Amino acid sequence: MDDKIIRITSAHLSAEIASLGAELQALTTADGRDLQWNGDPAVWHGRAPILFPVIGLLEGGQYRLDGESYDMPKHGFARDAIFEIAASSPHRVTFRLSGSPATQAIYPFEFQLDIDFTLIDRTLTLGAVISNHGEEPMPASFGFHPALRWPLPFGRPRAGHRIIFGSHETAPVRRIDQNGFLKPDPVTSPIVDDTLVLRDDLFVDDALIFDQLSSRDIRYGAAVGPQLHIRFEDFPTLGVWTKPGAEFICIEPWHGFSDPVGFTGDIWNKPGIFEVAPGATRSMSMSLTLEDEASA
């Protein structure tokens, strides 16, 4: 099965999505402004990977289930898999990944993962439906990982960009150690009231992980000019990450994260894991809306 690029459009935006990883490749305004990172491999080759069935790293590169150990790459295998195109129209496309002998070897479940992209007016909605077609409960995590231009392409300096949360946020944040595992102790949040002013030094120690958020939406952009309004109702955790100096910021709704430092338990005890019962589904979505200055 070959990698394909599907393009969907609205009057205000266009999006290109690859069947490799069901990964958003480009999000562009009607006048040709790129809102998404271009995946420059000299900096970071990702653009918007899909994180499934785990998020982050596993201790020893493995998880444990019912006394057996299974290898699993960072962020799971979905981002490196070819999805089939289950449905397509000018404004919407659905990509599908199903369990196979290759996935069964590292994730012994009869799963189906549908990733849906819909463009209506100024909003791109990304949806995920995780289905369990097997006879055993299925553990999983899931996350989106979109990399957005920093600065956005509207003529404002990089230093003036910020994230404004839907609520005042006072809870501490989590960090990962130099090996990529979740540190046990939270640290003081860099959010002031509802605003995170973006600076490179925030990311010297990798991602900011907000696991006690009140907000389920944020606005990203400069103080003046168009902004992106991002909603993530179905996700309890938000990761924010860049490589210091890079021209992107990843705003990542998650259900799950890396193993805690020293974690050796069963996958069912891994923080952020949820259960999909036999014959059941779990749906999650996020959306990105381009708002002009007046509506922001």
HELIX and SHEET records of a PDB file:
HELIX    1   1 GLU A   59  GLY A   61  5                                   3    
HELIX    2   2 ALA A   78  ASP A   80  5                                   3    
HELIX    3   3 PRO A  101  GLN A  104  1                                   4    
HELIX    4   4 ARG A  158  GLY A  160  5                                   3    
HELIX    5   5 ASP A  200  PHE A  203  5                                   4    
HELIX    6   6 ILE A  267  ASN A  269  5                                   3    
SHEET    1   A 3 ILE A   5  THR A   9  0                                        
SHEET    2   A 3 LEU A  13  ALA A  18 -1                                        
SHEET    3   A 3 GLU A  23  THR A  29 -1                                        
SHEET    1   B 4 ILE A  50  LEU A  51  0                                        
SHEET    2   B 4 PHE A 142  PHE A 144 -1                                        
SHEET    3   B 4 PHE A 248  HIS A 255 -1                                        
SHEET    4   B 4 ALA A 147  ARG A 149 -1                                        
SHEET    1   C 5 ILE A  50  LEU A  51  0                                        
SHEET    2   C 5 PHE A 142  PHE A 144 -1                                        
SHEET    3   C 5 PHE A 248  HIS A 255 -1                                        
SHEET    4   C 5 THR A 237  TRP A 241 -1                                        
SHEET    5   C 5 LEU A 208  PHE A 210 -1                                        
SHEET    1   D 2 GLN A  62  LEU A  65  0                                        
SHEET    2   D 2 GLU A  68  ASP A  71 -1                                        
SHEET    1   E 9 GLU A  84  SER A  89  0                                        
SHEET    2   E 9 ARG A  92  SER A  98 -1                                        
SHEET    3   E 9 PHE A 111  ILE A 120 -1                                        
SHEET    4   E 9 THR A 123  ASN A 132 -1                                        
SHEET    5   E 9 THR A 281  GLU A 291 -1                                        
SHEET    6   E 9 GLN A 227  ARG A 231 -1                                        
SHEET    7   E 9 ASP A 217  ALA A 222 -1                                        
SHEET    8   E 9 HIS A 161  PHE A 165 -1                                        
SHEET    9   E 9 THR A 195  VAL A 197 -1                                        
SHEET    1   F 2 MET A 138  ALA A 140  0                                        
SHEET    2   F 2 PHE A 274  VAL A 276 -1                                        
END                                                                             
